[in-house]
Amino acid sequence: MNFGLVIIGDEILSGKRADKHLPKAIELLSERGLQVAYAHYVGDDPVRITATLAQAFASGDTVFSFGGIGATPDDHTRQCAARAMGRPLSLHPGARDLIWERMHDIARENGTAFDPEREDNRHRLEMGKFPEGAALIPNPYNKIPGFSLPGTGHGAVHLVPGFPVMAWPMVQWVLDTHCRDWFASEAQLELSVIVMGAMEATLTPLMEQIEAQFAVKVFSLPSVDHPEYGRHIELGVKGAQNAVPTAFAALKAGLQKFSALLGPELVRKAELITP
């Protein structure tokens, strides 16, 4: 299963706000032995949002969409999801009940009587209008839910608010409730070494050999102006912790024939959590 992100909002693309969802998604997925395959950033343009969500539904991937599910004029995601799937929007009974519950809470906190016919309360029900067939994603922060829709194959698109305090526990709930079948069974490990003065083209055959021989991924991260190492490549392997050490030893052995100058070795380990 590939995991993708759709991050929606003019404020991200204008630089008014920095995106925090990508690094958090990387963290939440890596804790479960998973990784982000791609991330799409989209402004508040209904045509682009609809096209991006249509692609997500057709991908067969698990996709998390952040932002735009409110009820203000610049929130388009619910409507765009409906258009992308060719389904009408309708008030979800469970979402309606949760929104009313939230409104009761606010009235009680303010010491006022709850009036369901008040214009602002009626308007809040717009946040519970989802494409038909949607399933709810609980929101532990203020009870107003997000929603999930099935995509192609085993894929699905999960739509949550843009507020991190709401979105992140909602994503965590989706992962632990619907995505357990794809969790890794053991911790992931990444081992790499700094190779100075080498060229990627020269090292490519060795990288291909290691990937063909071992159940790991080989990577190279070149740099041309590092303050300490100058021109260098961080060359390494990553994968399940029981497979990486042997593959990394073979990689270092293969580097010997290039008479490469090796620098420090780096270790990155992602411990799995037990949700």
C-alpha positions in Angstrom: 0.0 0.0 0.0 1.3 3.4 -0.9 0.4 6.3 1.4 -0.1 9.8 -0.1 -1.0 13.3 1.2 -3.0 16.1 -0.2 -2.4 19.4 1.6 -4.9 22.1 0.7 -4.8 25.8 1.3 -3.7 29.1 -0.2 -2.0 30.0 3.1 0.6 27.1 2.6 1.4 28.0 -1.0 1.6 31.8 -0.2 4.0 31.2 2.6 1.6 32.7 5.2 1.8 29.4 7.1 4.4 26.7 7.0 3.2 23.2 6.3 3.5 20.9 9.4 1.5 18.0 8.1 4.2 16.4 5.9 6.8 16.0 8.7 4.1 14.8 11.1 2.7 12.3 8.6 6.3 11.0 8.1 6.6 10.5 11.8 3.2 8.8 12.3 3.8 6.4 9.4 7.4 5.6 10.2 6.3 4.6 13.8 4.2 1.9 12.1 6.9 0.8 9.6 5.3 2.8 6.7 6.4 5.8 4.7 4.9 8.7 2.7 5.1 7.9 -1.1 4.1 11.4 -2.3 2.6 14.7 -1.2 0.5 17.1 -3.3 0.0 20.8 -2.4 -3.1 22.5 -3.8 -4.4 26.0 -3.3 -8.0 26.9 -2.6 -9.0 26.4 -6.3 -12.1 24.0 -6.6 -11.1 22.8 -10.1 -7.6 21.8 -9.0 -8.9 20.3 -5.7 -11.4 18.2 -7.6 -8.8 17.0 -10.1 -6.4 16.1 -7.3 -9.0 14.2 -5.3 -10.2 12.4 -8.4 -6.6 11.2 -8.9 -6.4 10.1 -5.3 -9.7 8.1 -5.5 -8.4 6.4 -8.7 -4.9 5.7 -7.3 -5.7 2.6 -5.2 -3.6 4.3 -2.5 -4.4 5.4 1.1 -4.5 9.1 0.9 -4.9 11.7 3.6 -6.3 15.1 2.7 -5.7 18.0 5.0 -7.8 21.2 5.1 -10.9 22.8 3.5 -13.7 20.7 5.1 -15.2 23.6 7.1 -18.1 25.7 6.0 -16.6 29.1 5.1 -16.5 30.4 1.5 -12.9 29.3 1.1 -13.6 25.7 2.2 -14.2 23.6 -0.9 -12.9 20.1 -0.1 -16.2 18.5 0.8 -17.9 19.7 -2.4 -14.9 18.8 -4.5 -14.8 15.3 -3.1 -18.4 14.9 -4.0 -17.8 16.1 -7.6 -14.7 13.9 -7.9 -16.8 10.8 -7.0 -19.9 11.9 -8.8 -22.0 11.7 -5.6 -24.3 14.3 -4.0 -23.6 15.9 -0.7 -26.0 15.1 2.1 -26.1 15.6 5.8 -24.6 12.6 7.5 -26.8 11.6 10.5 -23.9 10.8 12.7 -22.1 14.0 11.8 -25.3 15.9 12.5 -25.6 14.4 16.0 -21.9 15.2 16.8 -22.3 18.8 15.6 -25.4 19.3 17.7 -23.5 17.7 20.7 -20.7 20.2 20.2 -23.2 23.1 20.0 -24.8 21.9 23.2 -21.3 21.9 24.8 -20.6 25.5 23.7 -24.0 26.7 25.0 -23.4 25.0 28.3 -19.9 26.5 28.6 -21.3 30.0 27.9 -24.2 29.5 30.3 -26.8 30.0 27.5 -29.7 27.9 26.2 -29.0 25.9 23.1 -31.2 27.1 20.2 -31.0 24.7 17.2 -32.8 27.3 15.0 -30.3 30.0 15.5 -28.7 30.9 12.1 -25.1 30.2 13.1 -26.1 26.8 14.6 -28.0 25.9 11.4 -25.0 26.9 9.4 -22.7 24.7 11.4 -24.5 21.7 10.0 -22.9 22.4 6.7 -19.8 20.8 8.2 -21.7 17.5 8.4 -22.6 17.4 4.7 -20.4 14.7 3.1 -20.5 12.8 -0.2 -23.0 9.9 0.1 -21.4 6.8 1.4 -18.9 8.6 3.6 -17.7 7.1 6.9 -16.9 9.3 9.9 -13.5 10.0 11.3 -13.8 11.0 15.0 -12.4 14.3 16.1 -11.2 14.2 19.7 -10.6 17.9 19.9 -14.1 19.4 19.2 -16.2 16.4 18.0 -16.8 17.7 14.5 -15.8 14.8 12.4 -13.8 14.3 9.2 -14.8 11.6 6.7 -13.5 8.7 4.6 -14.4 7.5 1.2 -13.4 4.3 -0.6 -11.1 4.5 -3.6 -10.0 2.0 -6.2 -9.1 -1.5 -4.9 -8.0 -1.4 -1.3 -7.4 2.3 -1.4 -9.3 5.1 0.4 -9.2 8.8 0.9 -9.4 10.2 4.4 -10.3 13.9 4.7 -9.5 15.8 7.9 -9.3 19.4 9.0 -6.2 21.6 8.4 -5.7 22.3 12.1 -2.9 20.1 13.3 -4.4 19.7 16.8 -7.4 18.1 15.2 -5.9 16.4 12.1 -3.0 14.5 13.6 -5.0 12.4 16.2 -7.6 11.8 13.4 -4.9 10.5 11.1 -3.5 8.3 13.9 -7.0 6.9 14.5 -7.4 6.0 10.8 -4.0 4.3 10.7 -4.6 2.3 13.8 -8.2 1.4 12.9 -8.1 0.8 9.1 -4.4 0.3 8.1 -3.1 -2.3 10.5 -2.7 -4.9 7.8 0.1 -2.9 6.3 2.1 -2.2 9.5 5.6 -3.5 9.4 6.3 -6.4 11.7 9.7 -5.2 12.8 11.6 -1.9 13.2 13.1 -0.2 10.2 16.8 0.6 10.1 18.9 2.9 7.9 22.7 2.7 7.8 24.9 5.0 5.6 28.4 6.2 5.2 29.9 9.4 3.9 31.8 8.8 0.7 34.0 11.7 -0.3 35.2 12.6 -3.8 33.1 9.9 -5.6 30.7 10.2 -8.4 27.2 8.8 -8.3 27.5 7.3 -11.8 30.6 5.4 -10.7 28.8 3.9 -7.7 25.5 3.1 -9.5 26.4 -0.5 -10.5 27.3 -1.3 -6.9 24.0 0.1 -5.7 22.1 -2.0 -8.2 24.0 -5.1 -7.2 23.2 -4.6 -3.5 19.5 -4.0 -4.2 19.4 -7.2 -6.4 21.1 -9.3 -3.7 19.4 -8.1 -0.5 15.8 -7.2 0.4 16.7 -3.5 1.1 16.6 -0.1 -0.6 19.9 1.6 -1.5 20.0 5.4 -1.6 22.5 8.1 -2.4 22.3 11.7 -1.3 25.0 13.9 -3.0 26.2 17.2 -1.7 28.6 19.7 -3.4 29.2 22.3 -0.8 29.1 20.7 2.7 31.1 22.8 5.1 33.0 19.8 6.5 33.0 17.1 3.9 32.9 19.2 0.7 31.8 17.3 -2.3 30.5 13.9 -1.1 27.8 11.3 -1.2 25.9 9.9 1.7 25.5 6.3 0.5 23.4 3.8 2.5 20.8 1.1 2.7 17.4 1.0 4.5 14.8 -1.6 5.3 14.0 -4.2 8.0 16.5 -4.2 10.7 17.4 -7.9 10.3 18.3 -7.3 6.6 20.2 -4.0 6.7 23.4 -4.8 8.5 24.5 -7.6 6.1 23.6 -5.5 3.1 25.5 -2.5 4.5 28.6 -4.6 5.1 28.4 -5.8 1.5 28.1 -2.2 0.3 31.2 -1.1 2.3 33.1 -4.0 0.9 32.1 -3.1 -2.6 33.4 0.5 -2.0 36.9 -0.8 -1.3 37.6 -1.4 -5.0 36.9 2.3 -5.7 39.6 3.4 -3.2 37.0 5.9 -1.9 37.7 8.0 1.1 35.1 7.1 3.7 33.9 9.4 6.4 31.5 8.8 9.3 28.8 6.2 9.4 25.3 7.2 10.2 22.6 5.2 11.9 18.8 6.0 11.8 16.4 3.6 13.5 12.6 3.9 13.5 11.2 2.0 16.5 7.8 0.6 15.9 5.0 1.5 18.3 2.3 -0.8 19.6 -0.9 1.2 18.9 
